């Protein structure tokens, strides 16, 4: 190869290199432009997807919120029903408690009356016993001064002078009983 051919080859190669350099620069600029455009498209796509997602969420919530509100309203109605039943039961329990309280008060009053009556009866019985004891004391005191015996099968007492006496022994006074009064022996 000769020198001219080499120079021509080098010159052509330099032209080709310059041409390729310019094309690379243009391709780089276009690539830069395309990358910038691609970045804007990605950003726009991201914003669009975000807005679309928000719109879909809003639409979904708009559809779901009434159903959720209706479910909440149903729950509130059921809860109100339970509260009403509990309140009715509470009123019934209060009435039962009052009734039981009245019954208990009545039972206590009856027991108090029974205790009072029993105490009254015991006091009356004790007074009667005390009266009997007093009478028995009087009788015992009188018996200390009296002799009781039987005179010919009739009861008789030995008492003071001047009373109706038994004919067999004038120291004794005859006692008139209902059956003996008709068949009483003669006195003097």
Secondary structure as GFF3:
##gff-version 3
##sequence-region A 1 188
A	DSSP	alpha_helix	3	145	.	.	.	ID=ss1
A	DSSP	beta_strand	147	151	.	.	.	ID=ss2
A	DSSP	beta_strand	154	158	.	.	.	ID=ss3
A	DSSP	beta_strand	172	174	.	.	.	ID=ss4
###
